[in-house]
Amino acid sequence: MAERTFKITNGPDKPALQWAVAYPDRERVHFGLENDGLDVQVLRMDELSDGFSFKLEGVIASGSMKGAPFQAAYSIENRGGTLSVTSAA
């Protein structure tokens, strides 16, 4: 298994994340990355104690990595973080 990590430079607000996790079959969110962007299906969202940071898990819904699982550490305060995608090498 190979893991690729991307820097999130612009992502969704908290309500968009909540909608995405509440309705994973129909709602997607977009994460802007340094040189690209990805649409994702959010399956789990854990809010951290500061109220601005989240751990996210889900599946990539666009591009060449479509269908691959991801994990992200994301802050709605600065709309940034990191997104890691694990795929078969």
C-alpha positions as CSV (number, residue, x, y, z in Angstrom):
1,M,0.0,0.0,0.0
2,A,1.3,3.4,-1.0
3,E,0.3,6.6,0.8
4,R,0.2,10.0,-0.8
5,T,-0.3,13.2,1.3
6,F,-1.6,16.4,-0.1
7,K,-1.7,19.9,1.4
8,I,-5.3,21.3,1.5
9,T,-5.3,25.0,0.6
10,N,-9.0,25.7,0.4
11,G,-11.8,23.5,1.7
12,P,-15.5,23.6,2.7
13,D,-17.1,25.2,5.7
14,K,-18.5,23.2,8.7
15,P,-22.1,23.1,7.4
16,A,-21.0,21.7,4.1
17,L,-19.0,19.0,5.9
18,Q,-22.0,18.2,8.1
19,W,-24.3,17.8,5.1
20,A,-21.7,15.6,3.3
21,V,-21.4,13.2,6.3
22,A,-25.2,13.2,6.9
23,Y,-25.9,12.4,3.2
24,P,-22.8,10.6,1.9
25,D,-24.6,9.0,-1.1
26,R,-25.6,12.4,-2.6
27,E,-23.4,15.1,-1.1
28,R,-19.8,15.7,-2.0
29,V,-17.3,18.4,-0.9
30,H,-14.4,19.9,-2.8
31,F,-10.9,20.3,-1.4
32,G,-8.6,22.6,-3.2
33,L,-5.0,21.3,-3.2
34,E,-1.7,23.0,-4.0
35,N,-1.8,22.1,-7.7
36,D,-5.2,20.5,-8.1
37,G,-8.4,19.7,-6.3
38,L,-10.5,16.7,-5.3
39,D,-14.2,16.0,-4.7
40,V,-14.7,13.6,-1.8
41,Q,-17.4,11.6,-0.1
42,V,-17.1,12.1,3.7
43,L,-18.1,9.0,5.7
44,R,-16.8,10.1,9.1
45,M,-16.2,13.4,10.8
46,D,-14.7,13.7,14.3
47,E,-14.6,17.2,15.8
48,L,-11.5,17.9,18.0
49,S,-11.7,19.9,21.3
50,D,-10.8,23.3,19.7
51,G,-14.1,23.3,17.8
52,F,-12.3,24.2,14.5
53,S,-10.3,21.1,13.7
54,F,-11.6,17.8,12.4
55,K,-10.4,14.3,11.5
56,L,-12.2,13.2,8.3
57,E,-12.4,9.8,6.6
58,G,-14.0,8.9,3.3
59,V,-13.6,8.1,-0.3
60,I,-12.2,10.1,-3.3
61,A,-15.1,10.9,-5.7
62,S,-13.2,12.4,-8.6
63,G,-10.0,12.2,-10.7
64,S,-7.5,9.4,-11.1
65,M,-7.8,8.3,-7.5
66,K,-11.5,7.9,-7.6
67,G,-12.7,5.2,-5.2
68,A,-9.5,5.3,-3.0
69,P,-10.0,5.8,0.8
70,F,-8.7,9.0,2.4
71,Q,-8.0,10.4,5.8
72,A,-7.7,14.2,6.5
73,A,-6.8,16.5,9.2
74,Y,-8.7,19.7,8.4
75,S,-9.3,23.1,10.1
76,I,-12.3,25.2,9.2
77,E,-10.6,28.2,10.8
78,N,-8.0,28.5,7.9
79,R,-9.7,26.1,5.5
80,G,-6.5,24.1,5.3
81,G,-4.9,20.8,6.4
82,T,-3.6,17.6,5.0
83,L,-5.3,14.8,3.1
84,S,-3.7,11.3,2.8
85,V,-4.8,8.8,0.2
86,T,-3.9,5.1,0.5
87,S,-3.9,3.0,-2.6
88,A,-2.5,-0.3,-3.8
89,A,1.1,0.2,-5.0
